[in-house]
Amino acid sequence: MTIRALDLAAPAVRSLSPYVPGKPISELEREYGVTDSIKLASNENPLGPGPKALAAIQSAVGDLGLYPDGNGFALKQALMRHHRCPMESIALGNGSNELLVMIAEAFLTPAVSAVYSQYAFAIYAIATHATGAMKRVAPAYPEGHRMALGHDLDAMRDLVDADTRLVFIANPNNPTGTWLEAGPLRRFIESMPPHVLVVVDEAYRQYASVPDYPDVAEWVADMPNLIVSRTFSKAYGLAGLRVGYALSSPEVADVLNRVRQAFNVNSLALAAAEAALGDEAHLARTVELNRAGMAQLQDAFSRLQMRQYPSACNFLLVDCGKPAGPVYEALLRRGVIVRPVGGYGLPNHLRITIGTAEQNERMIAGFRDILQGS
């Protein structure tokens, strides 16, 4: 008698759909027989790691035969100075993705619920579902709103009740690029009952140069029900090393560190992240490249008369005005990888990472050819 592994899995896992990442360049070139491809799908930094991070990685290579510092002491010290917070308020993760999963594992059960917005980052739904907790999804702002597809805090507040334990908020949000301003967000967090923890995911905050954008990490000391997650994968260019961190009250961080796996952040990631945190010049170059690239993309898509959404991130969400699958496929055949977001309920949309000026122009030329039917 043969038993399928899926039949043995926990009920919540049996009905879980895995996260699908952006297509790698190697897979595209193998499948389509193209070369010299570019990837504008996963919101990576086109500059990669900065020189200080690369030097730190090289220095740490000699210790690869040893386990990493399981507590990440040196990186936590750097983060403590950077955020002017106690070390006991910091938890480290294998990217902020792992921290979001850890938060769900630590605070959700089948008897409670989590609240998040309609077009929020997919991991909130996956992590919640895996625990068996109830998912309460608030409708996003509609088309025509100045922050269309963004988080509607009033709609989210309406879903919070005695069973709610977590509220997930991405600021700015992936895949829409939309953001929340300081006043409304702070009032929302302050309005939450004490049994609700608010998780503010700030993976893209370094790119957010929009008016009244808050540094929510500064609120942690005054808000015991707030958790802030950040990553070194985006603006710091360390996506391949997988390192992130969460800031919270020491009591919440203690709970997270109880479910954190031993040695979850490797030696190279610890060294690179510590160095990257102090490389302000590389971060400034990254932000400036993104600013120029955003203007380049916005101008191009305006000329192509394609609907685009406000973005405070390093990507732009565009509406193809028809199913996006054929456009995505045509770009792949030109060696350009972007990100379809049909899995988010946006079948006509593509999310496009901002690259170098040359990469952006190649992607724009591809769109122009496809829309003109060539």
C-alpha positions as CSV (number, residue, x, y, z in Angstrom):
1,M,0.0,0.0,0.0
2,T,1.4,3.4,-1.0
3,I,0.8,6.4,1.1
4,R,1.3,9.8,-0.4
5,A,3.4,12.2,1.6
6,L,0.7,14.9,1.1
7,D,-1.8,12.7,2.9
8,L,0.4,12.6,5.9
9,A,0.9,16.4,6.0
10,A,-0.9,18.7,8.4
11,P,-4.2,19.9,7.1
12,A,-3.1,23.5,6.7
13,V,0.0,22.4,4.7
14,R,-2.0,20.1,2.4
15,S,-4.0,23.1,1.1
16,L,-1.0,25.5,1.0
17,S,0.4,26.8,-2.3
18,P,4.2,27.5,-2.2
19,Y,5.6,30.9,-3.0
20,V,6.8,31.2,-6.6
21,P,9.9,33.4,-7.0
22,G,10.9,35.3,-10.1
23,K,12.4,33.2,-12.9
24,P,16.2,33.0,-12.7
25,I,18.3,34.0,-15.7
26,S,19.8,30.5,-16.0
27,E,16.4,29.0,-16.3
28,L,15.3,31.5,-18.9
29,E,18.3,31.0,-21.1
30,R,18.1,27.2,-20.8
31,E,14.4,27.1,-21.7
32,Y,14.4,29.7,-24.5
33,G,17.9,29.4,-25.9
34,V,18.6,33.2,-25.4
35,T,21.8,34.8,-24.1
36,D,22.7,38.1,-22.4
37,S,19.5,38.2,-20.5
38,I,18.5,40.7,-17.8
39,K,16.4,40.1,-14.8
40,L,14.0,42.9,-13.6
41,A,11.7,40.6,-11.7
42,S,12.9,40.2,-8.0
43,N,13.6,43.8,-6.9
44,E,17.3,43.2,-6.5
45,N,19.8,46.0,-6.4
46,P,21.4,46.2,-9.9
47,L,24.6,47.5,-8.2
48,G,24.9,44.4,-6.0
49,P,26.8,44.6,-2.7
50,G,29.0,47.6,-1.9
51,P,32.8,47.5,-1.6
52,K,32.7,47.3,2.2
53,A,30.4,44.3,2.2
54,L,32.5,42.6,-0.5
55,A,35.7,43.1,1.6
56,A,34.0,41.8,4.7
57,I,32.9,38.7,2.8
58,Q,36.4,38.1,1.7
59,S,37.8,38.5,5.2
60,A,35.2,36.0,6.6
61,V,35.8,33.3,4.0
62,G,38.7,31.8,6.1
63,D,36.3,30.9,8.9
64,L,33.8,28.9,6.9
65,G,34.9,25.8,8.7
66,L,33.4,27.1,11.9
67,Y,29.8,27.7,12.8
68,P,28.7,31.3,12.7
69,D,28.0,33.3,15.8
70,G,24.5,32.0,16.7
71,N,23.6,35.2,18.4
72,G,25.0,37.5,15.7
73,F,26.6,39.7,18.4
74,A,28.6,42.0,16.1
75,L,25.7,42.6,13.7
76,K,23.4,43.3,16.6
77,Q,25.9,45.7,18.1
78,A,25.9,47.6,14.7
79,L,22.1,47.6,14.6
80,M,21.9,48.7,18.2
81,R,24.0,51.8,17.3
82,H,22.2,52.4,14.0
83,H,18.8,52.4,15.6
84,R,19.7,53.5,19.1
85,C,17.9,50.6,20.6
86,P,18.8,47.9,23.2
87,M,20.3,44.7,21.8
88,E,17.5,42.7,23.5
89,S,15.0,44.3,21.0
90,I,16.7,42.7,17.9
91,A,16.0,39.3,16.3
92,L,18.0,38.2,13.2
93,G,16.6,36.2,10.4
94,N,17.5,34.4,7.2
95,G,16.1,37.4,5.3
96,S,13.1,39.2,6.6
97,N,11.0,36.5,5.0
98,E,12.1,34.1,7.7
99,L,11.3,36.6,10.4
100,L,7.7,37.0,9.1
101,V,7.3,33.2,9.2
102,M,8.8,33.2,12.7
103,I,6.3,35.8,13.9
104,A,3.4,33.7,12.5
105,E,4.8,30.6,14.2
106,A,5.2,32.3,17.5
107,F,1.9,34.1,17.7
108,L,-0.7,32.3,15.5
109,T,-2.7,29.2,16.1
110,P,-5.9,27.8,14.6
111,A,-7.9,29.6,17.3
112,V,-6.8,33.1,16.3
113,S,-6.6,35.3,13.2
114,A,-4.3,37.5,11.2
115,V,-5.3,40.6,9.2
116,Y,-3.6,41.9,6.1
117,S,-4.5,43.8,2.9
118,Q,-5.8,42.4,-0.3
119,Y,-2.7,43.0,-2.4
120,A,-0.1,42.7,0.4
121,F,3.1,40.6,0.2
122,A,2.2,36.9,-0.5
123,I,4.2,35.6,2.5
124,Y,1.7,37.0,5.0
125,A,-1.0,34.7,3.6
126,I,1.4,31.7,3.3
127,A,2.8,32.1,6.8
128,T,-0.7,32.5,8.3
129,H,-2.1,29.6,6.4
130,A,0.7,27.3,7.5
131,T,-0.2,27.8,11.1
132,G,-3.9,27.0,10.5
133,A,-4.9,30.5,11.7
134,M,-7.8,32.4,10.2
135,K,-7.0,34.8,7.4
136,R,-8.9,38.1,7.3
137,V,-8.2,40.0,4.1
138,A,-9.2,43.7,3.9
139,P,-10.1,45.2,0.6
140,A,-7.5,47.5,-0.8
141,Y,-8.2,51.0,-2.1
142,P,-10.0,50.9,-5.4
143,E,-8.9,52.2,-8.8
144,G,-9.4,55.9,-8.8
145,H,-8.0,56.4,-5.3
146,R,-4.8,58.3,-5.1
147,M,-3.2,55.2,-3.6
148,A,-5.0,52.7,-5.7
149,L,-4.5,49.0,-4.6
150,G,-2.8,50.2,-1.4
151,H,-3.6,49.4,2.2
152,D,-7.0,50.8,3.5
153,L,-6.3,51.1,7.2
154,D,-10.0,51.7,8.0
155,A,-11.0,48.4,6.2
156,M,-8.2,46.6,8.1
157,R,-9.3,48.0,11.5
158,D,-12.8,46.8,10.8
159,L,-11.5,43.2,10.7
160,V,-9.7,43.3,14.0
161,D,-11.6,41.6,16.9
162,A,-11.0,39.6,20.0
163,D,-9.5,36.7,18.0
164,T,-6.9,38.8,16.1
165,R,-3.3,38.4,17.1
166,L,-1.3,39.8,14.2
167,V,-1.8,42.6,11.6
168,F,0.6,42.6,8.7
169,I,1.4,45.9,7.0
170,A,4.0,46.4,4.3
171,N,5.2,50.0,4.0
172,P,5.9,50.5,1.2
173,N,4.0,47.5,-0.2
174,N,5.1,44.8,-2.5
175,P,3.8,44.3,-5.3
176,T,1.9,47.6,-5.6
177,G,4.6,50.0,-4.5
178,T,2.1,52.0,-2.5
179,W,2.8,53.4,1.0
180,L,1.2,54.8,4.1
181,E,2.0,58.2,5.6
182,A,3.2,58.7,9.2
183,G,0.0,60.1,10.8
184,P,-2.5,57.5,9.6
185,L,-0.2,54.6,10.3
186,R,0.7,55.8,13.8
187,R,-3.0,56.3,14.7
188,F,-3.8,52.9,13.4
189,I,-1.1,51.2,15.5
190,E,-2.2,53.2,18.6
191,S,-5.8,52.2,18.1
192,M,-5.0,48.5,18.3
193,P,-6.0,46.6,21.4
194,P,-3.2,45.2,23.6
195,H,-3.7,41.6,22.3
196,V,-2.9,42.6,18.7
197,L,0.7,42.8,17.4
198,V,1.2,45.0,14.4
199,V,4.0,43.9,12.0
200,V,5.3,46.7,9.8
201,D,7.4,45.2,7.0
202,E,9.9,47.8,5.8
203,A,11.8,45.8,3.2
204,Y,11.9,48.8,0.8
205,R,12.1,51.7,3.2
206,Q,15.5,52.9,2.0
207,Y,13.9,53.7,-1.4
208,A,11.0,55.6,0.1
209,S,11.8,59.3,-0.5
210,V,8.2,60.4,-0.5
211,P,6.7,63.1,1.7
212,D,5.7,62.2,5.3
213,Y,7.1,58.7,5.0
214,P,7.7,57.4,8.6
215,D,10.7,55.7,10.2
216,V,8.6,53.3,12.1
217,A,11.7,51.8,13.8
218,E,11.7,55.0,15.9
219,W,8.3,54.1,17.3
220,V,9.2,50.7,18.7
221,A,10.3,52.0,22.1
222,D,6.9,53.6,22.7
223,M,4.8,50.9,21.2
224,P,5.1,47.5,22.9
225,N,2.7,45.9,20.3
226,L,4.8,46.9,17.3
227,I,7.3,44.7,15.3
228,V,9.3,46.2,12.5
229,S,11.0,43.9,10.0
230,R,13.8,45.0,7.6
231,T,16.1,43.3,5.2
232,F,19.6,43.6,3.7
233,S,18.4,42.0,0.4
234,K,17.1,45.1,-1.3
235,A,18.9,48.4,-1.1
236,Y,22.0,46.9,0.6
237,G,22.4,44.4,-2.3
238,L,22.7,41.2,-0.3
239,A,19.8,39.2,-1.6
240,G,22.0,36.1,-2.2
241,L,23.2,36.0,1.4
242,R,19.7,36.2,3.1
243,V,19.9,38.3,6.2
244,G,17.2,40.5,7.8
245,Y,16.2,41.7,11.3
246,A,13.2,42.6,13.4
247,L,12.9,45.3,16.0
248,S,10.4,45.0,18.8
249,S,10.0,45.2,22.6
250,P,12.5,42.9,24.4
251,E,9.6,40.7,25.4
252,V,8.5,40.1,21.8
253,A,12.1,39.6,20.7
254,D,12.5,37.0,23.4
255,V,9.6,35.0,22.0
256,L,10.9,35.3,18.5
257,N,14.3,34.0,19.5
258,R,12.7,31.0,21.1
259,V,11.4,29.8,17.7
260,R,14.5,31.0,15.7
261,Q,16.6,28.2,14.3
262,A,20.2,27.9,15.6
263,F,22.7,29.5,13.2
264,N,20.0,30.7,10.9
265,V,22.2,33.5,9.6
266,N,25.5,32.4,8.1
267,S,29.0,33.8,8.7
268,L,29.3,35.6,5.4
269,A,25.9,37.2,5.7
270,L,26.6,38.4,9.3
271,A,29.9,40.0,8.2
272,A,28.5,41.5,5.0
273,A,25.4,43.0,6.7
274,E,27.5,44.6,9.4
275,A,29.7,46.2,6.8
276,A,26.8,47.2,4.5
277,L,25.1,49.0,7.4
278,G,28.1,51.4,7.5
279,D,28.5,51.9,3.8
280,E,26.5,55.1,3.4
281,A,28.1,55.9,0.1
282,H,27.0,52.7,-1.6
283,L,23.5,53.2,-0.2
284,A,23.4,56.7,-1.5
285,R,24.5,55.5,-5.0
286,T,21.8,52.9,-4.9
287,V,19.1,55.3,-4.0
288,E,20.2,57.9,-6.6
289,L,20.3,55.2,-9.3
290,N,16.8,54.1,-8.3
291,R,15.5,57.7,-8.4
292,A,16.8,58.3,-11.9
293,G,15.5,54.9,-13.0
294,M,12.1,55.5,-11.6
295,A,11.8,58.7,-13.6
296,Q,13.0,56.9,-16.7
297,L,10.3,54.2,-16.4
298,Q,7.5,56.6,-15.4
299,D,8.3,58.8,-18.4
300,A,8.5,55.8,-20.8
301,F,5.2,54.2,-19.6
302,S,3.4,57.5,-19.8
303,R,4.5,57.8,-23.4
304,L,3.3,54.2,-24.0
305,Q,0.0,55.3,-22.3
306,M,0.1,52.4,-19.9
307,R,-1.5,52.7,-16.4
308,Q,1.1,52.8,-13.7
309,Y,0.7,53.0,-9.9
310,P,2.5,55.3,-7.4
311,S,5.6,53.6,-6.0
312,A,8.0,54.3,-3.2
313,C,10.0,51.2,-3.9
314,N,12.6,50.1,-6.5
315,F,9.9,48.7,-8.8
316,L,6.9,49.9,-10.8
317,L,3.5,48.2,-11.2
318,V,2.0,48.7,-14.6
319,D,-1.4,47.7,-16.1
320,C,-1.1,46.1,-19.6
321,G,-4.8,46.8,-20.2
322,K,-5.2,43.1,-21.1
323,P,-4.0,39.7,-19.8
324,A,-0.3,40.3,-19.0
325,G,0.8,36.7,-19.7
326,P,1.5,37.2,-23.4
327,V,3.4,40.4,-22.8
328,Y,5.5,38.6,-20.1
329,E,6.1,35.7,-22.5
330,A,7.2,38.0,-25.3
331,L,9.6,39.8,-23.1
332,L,11.1,36.5,-22.0
333,R,11.8,35.7,-25.7
334,R,13.7,39.0,-25.8
335,G,15.8,38.0,-22.8
336,V,14.0,40.3,-20.4
337,I,12.5,38.9,-17.2
338,V,9.8,40.9,-15.3
339,R,7.3,39.7,-12.8
340,P,3.7,38.7,-13.5
341,V,1.4,39.2,-10.5
342,G,-1.6,37.2,-11.5
343,G,-1.1,35.2,-8.2
344,Y,-2.0,38.4,-6.4
345,G,-5.3,38.8,-8.3
346,L,-3.8,41.2,-10.8
347,P,-3.8,39.2,-14.1
348,N,-3.4,42.3,-16.3
349,H,-0.4,43.7,-14.4
350,L,3.4,43.3,-14.4
351,R,5.8,44.4,-11.7
352,I,9.1,45.7,-13.1
353,T,12.2,46.2,-11.1
354,I,14.3,49.3,-11.7
355,G,17.7,48.4,-13.1
356,T,20.5,50.3,-14.6
357,A,19.7,52.9,-17.3
358,E,20.8,50.5,-20.0
359,Q,18.7,47.6,-18.6
360,N,15.7,49.9,-18.2
361,E,16.0,51.1,-21.8
362,R,16.2,47.5,-23.1
363,M,13.1,46.6,-21.2
364,I,11.3,49.7,-22.4
365,A,12.3,48.9,-26.0
366,G,10.9,45.4,-25.6
367,F,7.5,46.8,-24.4
368,R,7.4,49.3,-27.2
369,D,8.0,46.5,-29.8
370,I,5.4,44.3,-28.3
371,L,2.8,46.9,-28.0
372,Q,3.4,47.9,-31.7
373,G,3.1,44.3,-32.7
374,S,6.6,43.8,-34.0
